[in-house]
Amino acid sequence: MALPAATAVPAMSFAAHPHSPGGGRRASSPPPAAALRLGPLFWPWEKVKVGPLSVSPMGFGTWAWGNQLLWGYQQSMDNELQECFNLALRNGINLFDTADSYGTGRLNGQSERLLGNFIREFEGPMQSPDDVVIATKFAAYPWRLTSGQFVSACKSSLERLQLDRLGIGQLHWSTANYAPLQERALWDGLVEMYDKGLVRAVGVSNYGPKQLLKIHSYLDSKGVPLSSAQVQFSLLSMGDEQMELKTVCDSLGIRLIAYSPLGLGMLTGKYDASNLPSGPRSVLFRQILPGLDSLLTCLRRIAEKKGKTMSQVAINWCICKGTIPIPGVKSVRHVEENLGALGWRLSPAEISELESAAMAAPKKMIQNVFQTA
């Protein structure tokens, strides 16, 4: 099946978009001329290697696509989600992250189904099937006890995505903490799907540095390169373990993919103690947001100086740290704003200032309960 080529358009189209995600109050109001850049958002040589793949410096996450509980998904949103996909692809974004567990209740797997439909319905130039890199994660459900069951999960994802092979097949989490015997079968499943040509690359998610070393060694013994490690990584998630993981990834040639680069929205400047998101996120925001005044002030000051928004600065920090951030998108406004994180760089002094403010925050993001040591 032929898929669309990802062609970047001039960055000046969206780099100065002033609105925060979700259409709330403005996090900052940069002058439109401040973000003008001649040329595309990123040049072909600025793409990032993930094993054998060449991907955009930023991807987009699709956790919200099908999730009614946390993100309020409704099927009436599908047309705008298609526009999100089209806009991203036309601006050179070719990495989309999903999972076979994304989607609540009867909508389980909805994120993959939507991506499959959007790829087929995209109206643009058609070239190679590898132009769009779909990275999906396979849940370590307790009933997936054999490598064959894990391979079957991969084949089911391919059916929902309407693809012959995936860009990156990822183990969603490690079972080492509660079902260590299951872990080896899941690893063998990654090996098998790679050997069968169902995936171009394999990766893991929510692995800590110690367990990452173990799976890297095991896969290497089977002749399978570990190409990526996905973990929560942002100015609110830069603790010792996260930074150690980044060091391990760098030493082994594994690309770190940063999910939740905006701290579930806490770094956007959209929320405060009197304006919290609806749903389960509000509980977490009440705990953490009151201690972020210094960090948010720093983000706002740097954003205004650079003619950017707070979200764009927070995402750019992840890029400057050598990761591939995958902010979630569920509206065209999200895509437009996030694209403004590309085509420029924070200075070393600005990076240091942000990290000092982040480390001074009394509370950080709660780490995923599935992340191992």
C-alpha positions, 0 to 999 in steps of 0.5 A, spaced: 500 500 500 502 506 498 502 512 503 503 519 503 509 523 502 511 528 508 512 534 505 514 540 510 511 547 508 514 554 511 514 554 518 512 561 518 505 559 517 504 556 524 510 558 528 507 564 532 500 561 533 498 564 540 493 560 543 494 555 548 491 547 547 484 547 548 482 554 546 483 557 553 486 563 555 493 565 552 499 563 555 503 568 552 502 573 546 508 573 541 509 578 536 507 574 529 514 576 526 518 573 531 517 566 529 518 567 521 523 562 518 525 562 511 524 554 509 521 548 512 520 547 519 526 542 519 530 540 513 531 533 511 538 532 514 534 534 521 530 528 521 532 523 527 534 516 526 530 511 530 534 504 528 533 504 521 527 509 520 528 516 519 523 520 523 521 528 524 524 531 530 517 531 533 511 526 533 504 526 535 501 522 540 494 519 539 492 517 546 486 521 546 483 518 540 478 514 543 479 515 550 472 518 553 474 517 560 480 522 561 480 526 554 472 526 553 473 523 546 466 523 542 466 520 535 463 526 532 471 529 533 473 524 528 473 529 522 477 534 526 482 528 528 482 527 520 484 534 519 489 534 525 493 528 521 492 531 514 495 538 517 501 534 521 503 530 515 503 536 510 508 539 515 513 534 515 511 530 521 511 523 519 511 519 526 505 517 530 504 514 536 499 509 538 497 503 542 492 497 542 489 499 548 488 506 546 480 507 546 475 506 552 470 500 553 467 498 546 472 503 543 478 499 545 483 500 539 479 506 536 486 510 536 489 505 531 483 504 527 482 512 526 490 512 524 488 506 519 482 510 516 486 517 516 492 514 512 487 511 507 483 517 506 489 522 506 489 526 499 496 528 498 502 525 494 502 517 494 509 514 495 512 509 499 509 505 505 514 507 509 513 515 509 508 514 515 512 511 521 506 508 526 509 506 532 504 502 536 505 499 543 502 492 545 499 491 552 502 486 557 495 483 558 496 477 563 493 473 558 498 474 553 503 469 556 506 466 549 510 469 544 505 467 539 500 471 543 504 477 542 505 476 535 497 475 534 496 482 538 501 485 532 497 482 527 491 485 530 494 492 530 496 491 523 489 489 521 486 495 525 491 500 521 490 497 515 498 496 514 502 490 512 508 492 517 509 497 523 514 502 523 516 501 531 513 495 535 513 497 542 512 493 548 507 497 552 510 496 559 514 491 563 511 485 567 518 484 571 515 487 577 509 483 578 510 477 573 517 476 571 516 469 568 511 473 563 517 478 561 521 473 557 515 471 553 513 478 551 521 479 549 520 473 544 514 476 541 518 482 539 523 478 536 518 474 532 514 479 530 521 483 527 524 476 524 517 475 521 518 482 518 511 485 521 515 491 524 521 495 521 524 496 528 522 494 536 522 499 542 519 499 549 515 503 553 516 505 561 522 501 562 527 504 567 535 503 566 536 497 569 531 493 565 532 497 559 539 494 559 537 487 560 532 487 554 537 490 550 542 485 552 537 479 550 535 482 544 542 483 541 543 476 543 537 474 538 540 479 533 534 484 534 536 491 535 532 495 540 531 502 537 527 506 542 525 507 549 519 511 550 518 514 557 514 520 561 519 526 560 518 533 561 520 539 565 516 535 570 519 529 569 526 530 569 528 526 576 535 522 577 532 515 574 529 519 567 536 522 566 539 515 568 535 512 562 537 518 557 544 516 559 543 509 558 539 510 551 545 515 549 550 509 550 546 504 547 544 508 541 537 507 543 532 513 541 528 516 547 521 518 545 518 523 550 511 522 552 507 527 556 512 533 554 507 538 557 505 534 563 498 532 561 497 540 560 500 543 566 506 546 562 501 550 557 500 556 562 492 554 560 491 552 567 491 555 574 488 553 581 481 556 579 481 553 572 482 546 572 481 541 567 475 536 568 475 529 569 481 525 573 486 530 571 484 535 576 486 531 582 493 531 579 493 538 578 490 540 585 496 536 587 502 539 583 500 545 580 500 550 586 508 549 586 509 550 579 509 558 579 516 559 579 517 554 573 511 557 569 513 564 570 520 562 567 517 558 561 512 565 560 518 569 560 522 565 555 516 564 551 515 572 551 522 573 549 523 568 543 516 570 541 513 563 542 508 560 547 509 556 553 507 549 550 512 551 544 518 552 549 516 546 553 516 541 547 523 545 544 526 543 551 525 536 550 528 536 543 534 540 545 535 534 550 536 529 544 529 526 545 523 525 540 517 529 544 510 526 542 505 531 544 498 529 544 493 532 539 486 532 538 484 539 535 487 543 529 489 548 534 493 543 538 497 541 531 498 548 529 501 550 536 505 544 537 508 545 530 511 552 532 516 548 537 520 546 531 525 550 527 529 554 532 532 552 539 533 554 546 540 557 548 544 553 553 543 559 558 535 558 557 535 550 558 539 551 564 534 556 567 528 552 565 531 546 569 533 550 575 526 552 576 524 545 574 528 542 580 526 547 585 518 545 584 516 542 590 512 536 587 513 533 580 509 529 575 507 522 578 511 517 574 507 511 571 506 505 575 508 501 570 515 504 569 520 499 572 527 500 575 
